[in-house]
Amino acid sequence: MAFYSFNNRFVAGLALTGFMLAAAGCQSSDNGVLNLGFGKKDTQAPPPPQDPKVLASQLRAYCPKVTLRDGTAYFSTYAKGSAKPRKKTDAAQDAAAAAQPAPDGTIVDPDRDPAKVIYQASITDVTRDCSNANGQLSMKIAVAGKVVPGPMFAPGTITMPIRVAVMHGTEVLYSQIHPYQIQVTDPSAATQFVFTDQNVVVPEPTAQDYQAFAGYDEGAPKAATDKRKGKRKQAAPATN
């Protein structure tokens, strides 16, 4: 009798469990109540929200960050060599001599010998200020740095080529190089300087995607000099 009663309860429990699983299966296949990913897609669900647009007030408050490109934070001036000009036939020998390695194995460029450094300048900080008016963005970009005397120090004026630029992708909106001069007289201490370009004007942006740069540009062309200075002016040939 005990065995018969146990079988009846066991069969009834199996029936109840099967009913619950069947009901759960119906629910998950009809409307995805269990959220297991097997339910039908709800075509009435609203689309996901799109990325919010930049408001006009945000654009007016937008001021592009100024960054330093690689290799533009330092600028050095070197003492000129006192060697006499060589003949053209010695050009190959000069090139071979310039390629000779130093005792530590490195090749020293004769035009950039650390032992001939007069000054070494570095940019330590950059900042900017912006204002909007008449569809234009006006910026003041400031560069702070210092000049350290080198082994060949001589009191005088150093001219540093500082370039300021604003880019929109690959488009150059503003680019200007400034031959900024600073007087250096103390050989025992660094000379601080602050340069500001107050004339940066670009079209007002339609998105926050402008890039501003500041740094030294040693590849900038040197100021043109009058080669005729100190020479007598030749008379023009006579004409009939």
C-alpha positions, 0 to 999 in steps of 0.5 A: 500500500505504501508503494502504491501511494508513493507512485500516485504522488510521484505521477501527480508531481510529474504531471504538475511539473509538465504543465508548468513547463508547458505554460512557461514555454507558451509564454516565452514563445508568444510574447517573450515574457522570460526575455530569453531572446526566443520571443517574437520581435516587437514591431511596435517598439520605438527606435533607439534614440539618435546621438544628440546634436550639438546646440548653438549655445554649446558651439558658441562656448566651444574653444578648440584645445591647443596641442603640440605636435611631435618634435615642435616643443624644442628649438636650438641654435648652434655656433657656426663652424669656422672652417674655410670653404673647401673646393668642390672636389673635396665634397665627397671627403666632407660627406665621409667625414660627416658620417664618421661615428662618435666614440659612443657609436652615434653619428653626430651631425656637424650642424647640430653638434650638442657641444656647439649649442648657443641656446636651447629653447623649450615650450612648457605650456600652451593655452587659448581664449575664444570669442564668437562674433559675426559668424567667426571664431576669434582665438588668442593662443599663448605659448609659454617657455624658457631659453637655456644657455648652451655651451657656446652661450653668447649674450644677445637676441635669439629669434624663435620661429613659432607657428600657430595653426588651426585645422578642420580635418585636413583643411588649413583654416589659419597658419602663421609663423612668427619670428619671435625674439627674446633677449638672453643675457644671463648665462647662469639661469633660464630666461622665461618668455610668453608669446601670444598670437591675438589675430587667429580668426577662423569661420565659426564651427558647425561642430566641435571638430577644430584642432589648434596647434602651436610649436617651433617650426625650424623648417620655415624659410629664413627672412630674405636678405638683400644680397646687394648690401655693401656692394656698389651698384653697377651702372646699367648698360647704355642704350641708344 
